[in-house]
Amino acid sequence: MTYCVGLLLKAGMVLLSDTRTNAGLDNIATYRKMFVFEEPGERCITVLTAGSLSVTQTTIARLREAIEHPDTAEDASIMAAHTMLDVAEIVGATLASVRHDINSKMEMSKVSTAASMILAGQRKGGAMRMFLIYPEGNFIEATEDTPYLQIGEHKYGKPILDRVVTPDTTLEDARKAVLLSMDSTLRSNLSVGMPLDFAVIAKDACRISDQQRIEPNDEDFRAMSQAWSNALRDGFLKITI
């Protein structure tokens, strides 16, 4: 399993993913689930993945091949698409096609080929947009009413986002919110694990403004987690009923 979250704010977009892949208690590995495609100053596209590793890796590989192949048609490359909506349609179609291909090869097995993605980005002159792409290739878009999207094991990290995140949230506070959302998930589900990949795309920058890999021994993350636990405990003790 995995947990990925993206926030769409007036100041920019904030993205976070874990890296754990779990195929059983004795088969746990680390794989990157955040992928960046950018032409700095012109466009920046980030994809977060969850679900079947074979499906997500093949989808990312096909997206990269479409970018790199000199004979690729314009409507197949996310780096040539005219709008972020076009990018979402390309990613959705690629994901659905890969899933169909892999399903046909594994129809006798009971292995899940479900996979989903968060797509976030901006092209020069366009608006910041963020989409959740479903296994079938269809998608929904983040809005001011719902300025965040999650995939994977999302239920443990959702409450804090519901309580604190609005479109006016600053990028600094957004970083804290997604990290605490992840911390709650890490504590409650062993199928989600560090290291974590974090990225920020500031509004109109059309490039990654901040990117970091947070390792299991990161002292700042550990201190934040402990401070949050203490704050929750203190708040709980102050409530009377």
PyMOL commands that set and color helices and strands:
alter all, ss='L'
color gray80, all
select helices_A, chain A and resi 53-68+74-76+84-105+155-164+171-188+219-238
alter helices_A, ss='H'
color red, helices_A
select strands_A, chain A and resi 3-9+12-17+20-22+28-30+34-39+43-51+115-123+129-133+139-141+148-152+196-202+210-214
alter strands_A, ss='S'
color yellow, strands_A
deselect
rebuild
show_as cartoon
